Amino acid sequence: MKTIIEPFRVKSVEPIRMTTAVQREDILRRAHFNTFLIHAQDVIIDLLTDSGTSAMSSEQWAGIMRGDESYAGSQSFFRLQHILHELTGFSQILPTHQGRASERILFELVGGKGKVIPNNAHFDTTRANAEHSGAEAVDLAIPEAHDPRSRHPFKGNMDIAALERLIDKVGRDRIPLIMITVTNNTSGGQPVSMQNIRDVRRICDRLNIPLYLDACRFAENAWFIRQREPGFENHSPREIAKQMFELADGATISAKKDGLVNIGGLLLIRDHDLFRKACNSLILTEGYVTYGGLAGRDLDAMAQGFAEVVEPDYLSYRVRSVEYLGEKLLRAGIQIIEPPGGHAIYIDARHFAPHIPREHFPGQAVVCGLYRTGGIRACEIGSVMFGPSRRPDMELVRLAIPRRVYTQSHIDYVAEAAAALFAKRDELRGIRIVEAPDVLRHFTAKFEEM
Ligand SMILES: *Cc1c(COP(=O)(O)O)cnc(C)c1O
């Protein structure tokens, strides 16, 4: 069979409110051409993010009812701890309200002025938390990560030679830990190979530097390793994930991605002293160590989510459905970051709208076009998001796919709308900023069309 069907049946549905092109024109204008300002009910297919947008399973909803709301020693926590111990081998785990809380606690403990944090590519909040502590965040992706057409199988890999050069330059003592983000979100949801994690581990062992994973999409990464890395064809995603975690001294995780829940995070730490300090910080700012700012029911749903996410049928469907959208866009002539990543398709907006100069935000123009054409909400990742101080390599439009939410016909609809927009791309107009705050301007900026 060629078709990979959704490996679930639908038990509860949420209506989508259809809109006409005329209504969307009015909605877009009232939202000042910023799709973050559009109400969700005015969106037909919402591809703004894959974070916290997963559909939960019937077993997860059962967990919501089972949730033990005891302040200390909740059974839900012990279920979570048990499932994570089986999955990762870690016994010291802390729940947090989301990934960035784990990052804040970690970097408060190990960061600080003069410190340098290497990563294949920091996610925005990881960078922001490292920098907030006073440390410098350095991205060391392999050169292929910057080439949208490179079909390197592990475009998320860390550049090992660049890492060695950095350590030589700044000195081992200024590096409190090395971080690897799986999958690499910033470069398009691209995987990191087991060999690359082992190579970084070898450097860490030689210099006695801890290795941490930003493991938000560890299961998607494990699936890519199974598909693409020789020697792993016959390993289950669960075994591969375990091997990845065994190479690490700790991990920060947003459960809003591969935890298959709408809120939650984790901090895993092997070192006993550091773990004790993290517990104190958690109690001070998030909550007691057996709930970390979440409800007991959230912990239960999260535990079940981490058990389900490594199921081969789920991962095969997940990665294939993202790839399917990527293939359809490429066939329509639309340049995307190749090969498709695990959680999103990234359109190259300069290729899509070559007549719009970068200072007139081609990515934002494509985002507005997708909304007009099909009520599809995407996210600009380019000059609008990064702002004038940090010019990005590329002008991208991200179509992030929520987990278990949309079916193949929804994805077909997205591909059709994108192809229709591409066919009349000459009509896309540049965008001008009318008003914007100094930081994180993409969330609230007001634009107009030229
Ligand atoms: C989402 C994400 C985070 C932050 O997690 P939140 O739950 O949004 O705070 C960190 N790193 C990566 C790679 C992410 O994708």
The ligand as an SDF file (V2000), in Angstrom:
LIG
                    3D

 15 15  0  0  0  0  0  0  0  0999 V2000
    9.3950   25.3430   21.4810 C   0  0  0  0  0  0  0  0  0  0  0  0
   10.8360   25.1900   21.6780 C   0  0  0  0  0  0  0  0  0  0  0  0
   11.4610   25.6180   22.8670 C   0  0  0  0  0  0  0  0  0  0  0  0
   10.7320   26.3670   23.9520 C   0  0  0  0  0  0  0  0  0  0  0  0
    9.6710   25.6690   24.4720 O   0  0  0  0  0  0  0  0  0  0  0  0
    8.3280   26.3910   25.0110 P   0  0  0  0  0  0  0  0  0  0  0  0
    7.5200   25.2760   25.5260 O   0  0  0  0  0  0  0  0  0  0  0  0
    7.7130   27.1030   23.8510 O   0  0  0  0  0  0  0  0  0  0  0  0
    8.7480   27.3390   26.0870 O   0  0  0  0  0  0  0  0  0  0  0  0
   12.8170   25.3890   22.9890 C   0  0  0  0  0  0  0  0  0  0  0  0
   13.5410   24.7980   22.0170 N   0  0  0  0  0  0  0  0  0  0  0  0
   12.9800   24.3750   20.8700 C   0  0  0  0  0  0  0  0  0  0  0  0
   13.8140   23.7000   19.8290 C   0  0  0  0  0  0  0  0  0  0  0  0
   11.6190   24.5690   20.6570 C   0  0  0  0  0  0  0  0  0  0  0  0
   11.0660   24.1660   19.4990 O   0  0  0  0  0  0  0  0  0  0  0  0
  1  2  1  0
  2  3  1  0
  2 14  2  0
  3  4  1  0
  3 10  2  0
  4  5  1  0
  5  6  1  0
  6  7  2  0
  6  8  1  0
  6  9  1  0
 10 11  1  0
 11 12  2  0
 12 13  1  0
 12 14  1  0
 14 15  1  0
M  END
$$$$
